[in-house]
């Protein structure tokens, strides 16, 4: 005769997200003791975490938070193995708990974020405990922080059935919230690497210059025309990777720099995270 009720099974499933059969088996082993059944499920789940250590996490979500005043905004990627878990309410709630802990700690890297305290554990240990119940490998994979006077956050869903897969945080001063959000949307779409061309490492610029020069020579371009051709192609390079040089997504006739100038706005920094990237 069963020493548990269907209500007990429901409690386990609601609290832990465990499957029906796993919940029943744990209650049988625990002789109907709910707390003991929870511990059994956690132990079994953690063994599964160890087995899943080598698996890849290509799904997940991006979430972010910012202070109401000047300070630092935080954006994270919490990764999972499948979209099935990524859209699970418990996974989404876990991401928000992790975000709060990471932001409170002031972490700016995934390593520091995983070491942040959360309910008497590190974030990494807390995530592993929850992963045991979700049945997949879960990890805090990316953490970035942006300082600013004000912030715009844009979280983009690539599928209506999934949580946000691309997230952007922009720190700025001056201007207005609507333009700031538009710039964040542009960043989500255009994926710049740097704020301005001045931030591009000199070695990268020199390497690109050498490539475009060699390419132009191989195309048989006139020697006297090479300097202008090289500078033109370098400008194209900067338009791909530097935010301020990029053509504005909503009006390609304008550069992002021009849009910011017209709005009286300065971008102080930005971060962009895409799940799995």
C-alpha positions, -999 to 999 in steps of 0.1 A, spaced: 0 0 0 13 34 -9 25 55 20 20 88 2 -8 106 -14 -12 123 -48 -11 156 -29 24 146 -17 35 139 -53 21 173 -64 40 190 -37 73 175 -49 66 183 -85 56 219 -77 86 225 -54 113 208 -74 100 203 -109 107 166 -107 89 141 -129 59 120 -117 78 87 -116 108 102 -99 86 118 -73 67 86 -66 99 65 -63 114 91 -39 84 91 -17 84 53 -16 121 52 -6 114 79 20 84 61 34 62 91 28 85 117 44 84 147 21 116 163 33 135 131 31 121 126 -4 133 160 -14 168 151 -2 167 118 -21 158 136 -53 186 162 -48 212 136 -42 202 116 -73 201 147 -93 235 159 -83 250 125 -94 234 133 -128 251 167 -128 285 150 -125 276 127 -154 265 157 -175 297 178 -169 311 172 -204 279 181 -222 274 213 -241 250 241 -232 237 257 -264 204 270 -251 194 292 -223 184 328 -218 198 363 -213 186 387 -186 197 420 -172 192 446 -144 202 482 -138 201 506 -108 175 534 -108 203 559 -105 239 561 -118 259 530 -111 265 497 -128 241 475 -148 246 437 -150 237 413 -179 241 375 -177 236 344 -198 223 314 -179 229 284 -202 211 250 -205 213 220 -228 179 224 -244 152 249 -252 128 227 -233 145 236 -200 153 272 -211 115 280 -212 108 262 -180 94 286 -153 118 272 -127 148 279 -150 136 315 -157 131 320 -119 166 306 -113 181 331 -138 165 360 -120 179 348 -86 213 344 -101 211 378 -117 203 395 -84 232 377 -66 257 385 -94 246 422 -95 247 425 -57 283 411 -57 295 436 -82 309 407 -104 320 416 -139 331 382 -151 315 347 -152 342 335 -128 334 361 -102 297 357 -108 299 319 -101 318 327 -69 291 352 -57 271 342 -26 235 330 -30 214 316 -1 245 303 18 262 288 -12 281 301 -42 261 308 -73 278 279 -90 268 255 -62 233 269 -62 229 265 -99 242 229 -98 216 221 -71 189 234 -93 203 217 -124 200 184 -105 163 189 -104 159 203 -139 177 173 -153 202 191 -175 236 207 -172 230 244 -164 257 270 -160 262 308 -156 283 312 -188 286 350 -193 286 380 -171 292 416 -182 288 449 -164 283 484 -178 288 517 -159 266 547 -167 246 576 -155 214 561 -170 207 528 -187 187 512 -215 180 475 -215 168 456 -245 160 418 -243 152 403 -277 132 371 -283 142 352 -314 112 329 -308 79 338 -291 81 305 -273 115 311 -257 129 336 -232 152 363 -245 181 350 -265 199 384 -272 204 410 -245 219 445 -246 226 470 -219 236 506 -228 250 531 -203 245 567 -213 242 603 -203 220 630 -218 193 624 -244 161 605 -238 150 570 -229 134 564 -263 166 571 -282 186 551 -258 163 521 -262 166 525 -300 204 524 -297 201 493 -276 180 477 -303 205 487 -330 233 470 -310 212 438 -307 209 438 -345 243 451 -356 265 434 -330 293 460 -327 324 449 -308 337 483 -297 322 516 -289 345 536 -311 373 530 -336 398 544 -310 391 513 -289 400 488 -316 434 473 -307 463 487 -327 474 452 -337 440 444 -351 440 476 -372 475 470 -385 465 434 -394 435 447 -413 454 474 -430 479 448 -443 451 426 -456 433 454 -475 466 467 -489 476 432 -502 441 427 -516 442 460 -534 476 452 -549 465 418 -560 435 434 -577 459 455 -598 449 488 -584 472 518 -594 500 525 -569 489 561 -565 454 551 -557 463 526 -530 463 550 -500 428 562 -507 415 527 -514 431 514 -482 416 541 -460 382 536 -476 383 499 -469 395 505 -433 365 528 -429 343 499 -439 361 477 -414 354 502 -386 317 504 -397 314 467 -390 329 466 -355 327 501 -340 292 513 -328 297 550 -334 308 544 -370 279 521 -379 250 530 -401 220 535 -379 197 505 -382 165 526 -384 180 551 -410 211 539 -429 217 574 -441 228 584 -405 256 571 -385 250 561 -348 273 590 -339 251 614 -358 220 601 -341 236 605 -307 247 640 -315 213 651 -326 198 636 -294 224 653 -272 234 619 -259 267 601 -251 270 564 -249 293 556 -220 295 519 -226 275 488 -237 273 451 -234 257 426 -257 252 389 -250 237 363 -273 229 328 -261 254 303 -273 278 329 -287 
